[in-house]
């Protein structure tokens, strides 16, 4: 077990640095991708809430008042 050489010890120092830099870049890119998904997900959530708000009437009791007036109860 002790005689196994690590991947970063096998290559030349310059290629090991490139591999480590590529790994770091890929991890940061993946994190940025996840952050973008969360950010745009929140924007879409608020857009849907705004759309629902636009559909609903301003007065929440307007439908009840209309029903009472049409039915002649009140």
C-alpha positions, 0 to 999 in steps of 0.5 A: 500500500505504501508503495503506491504513488499518488496521482499528483506525484506521478506527473511533472510538477507543471502538469500537476499544477495544471490538473489542480488548477483545472479541478479548482476551476471545475469546482468553482464553476459547478458552485457558480452553476448551483448559485445561478440555479438558486438565484433564477429559481427565486426569481421565477418563484417571485414572478409566479407569486406576482402572476397569481397576485395579478389574477386574484382580486384586490378585495378578498371579500368581493366574491362573497359580496357579489354572491350575496347580491346576486342570490338576494340573501342580503 
